[in-house]
Amino acid sequence: MDQVIQLAIPSRLELLPVLDRLVQGIAEQMDFSEDEADAIAISVIEAGTNAIQHGHKKDASKTVEFRFNLNPDHLQVVVRDTGPGFDVDAVLSSDPTRPEDLMKSSGRGIFIMRQMMDRVDFAIRPREGTFVYLRKSKDVNGRGVAPA
């Protein structure tokens, strides 16, 4: 049976450790390895950081929403902010490992998320906000599957 856990926090970076503890607990409950739990937590924290810093410009009156869908074969996390969004294609075309992109001030977090999770998608919806979808799958033995 699928479980859903939801959390909404004010856009304050100092609240991210609370989110980290929740993610670690969810990953442990789902029987992900310690490395996989860390990868999930880093990705969720990065998405939350982006929402707070870029989406809400650290405006604590705005709320970042996290939805965790715990399925028998995967974990899906949806992170939503109500900011104006960003040019997804421009950020995704940047590769922080290329010498010409090393000094760019953005793009590393999304690169990291994409390396650590099985799937990372974005949706920018006017009047609804920016949505980040993170997915980590489990193999038939219950352990996570390394990203492709």
N, C-alpha and C positions, 0 to 999 in steps of 0.2 A: 504494500500500500504506500502510495506517495505521501510524503509529509511536506508541509510548507511552513517555513519560519520567516517572519518579516521583522525588520528593524528599521526605524527611522531615527536619524540623529541630526541635530543642528549642524550646520556647516562650520565645524570647529575641528581643526587638525588634532587637538589634544584628546579628542574622543576616539580616535582611531585605534588605540590599544584595546578598548572595549570590543570593537569589531574584530580585532585579531583574536581575542580569546573566544569569541563566539564561533568564528570560522574554524579555529583549531578544534573546538568541541564537536562541531558538526563533522569535520573530517575524521575525527577519531570514532565517532558514532557510526560513520559509514565504512569504517575499516580501511581507510586510505593509509598508506605508509607514512612515516614521519616526513620523508622528503616530499611526498605528494601533498601532504597537509601544508607544509611550508610553501610549496609552489602555489597552492590554492590561496593561502592567506596573503602571500605577496601580491598576487594578482588582484584580489578583492581590495586590499589596502591601496594598491596603485589606482584602481578605478575610483575608489572613494576619495583619494587625494586629488585626482583630476577633477572630480565633481566639485569638491570644496574650493580648490584653487582656481580652476579655469571656468567651471560652470557657474558657480555662485560668487566668485571673487571674494571668498572668505566671509560672506554675509551670513552671520549666525542666525539671522531671522529666517533663512531659507533652510529647508530640510532635504537631506539626501536619503533616499529610500533604498533598502536592500531587501531582496526577496530570494530566499534559498529554497529551491525545489529539490528535495531529496528523493531520488528515484532508486529502485533496486540496482540499476545498471549505470547510473550517472548522477552527478550533481550539476545543477544549473543555477547560476547566480545572475540576477538582474539588478543592476545598479542604475538608479534614475536620479537625475537632477533636473531642475527647471530652467537651466541656463539657455542661452541662445544657440548652443551647439558649436560645431567646428567643421572645418573642411576635412572630412574623413579621408578622401582620396589623397589630399596633399600630405596628411600625416602618414598614411600608409605607404606612400611612395618614398618616404624618407627611410634611410637605413643607417642607424647610428653607428654601424660598424664600418661604413665607408669613410675614408679619410675626409672627403668633402662635407660629410654630415656630422663629423665628430663634435664640432663646436656649436651645433644647433641647440637652441634652448628647449626644444620640445621633441617628442617622438620616442624617447627612450622607454617611457612607461608602457606605452602600447606595444612596443617591440618586445619588452620583457613579458608582458601578459601573453602575447602570441607565442612566445617560446615555451611558456610554462603550462599553458592550458591546451586542451585538444581543439577548442574552437573559441574564437572571440569575434563577436559581431557588434555592429553599432547601428542605431536607428536614431535619426534626428527628426522629431515630430513637432511641427509648429504648435504652439499653445500647450503641448504636453511635456516637452523637454527632450533631454538626451538620455538614451538607454544604452547601456553596455551589457551584452550577454556573454557570460563566461560559462564554459562547459568543461567538465573533467569526467571522463568515462572510467568505468571499472571493467576489468576483464572477468572471465567466467569464474575465476577463483576468488572474486571479491576484491582483489587489489586493483589499484588504479592502472591505467594504461598510459605509457609514456607518449607524449605528443609526437605526432608524425612529422 
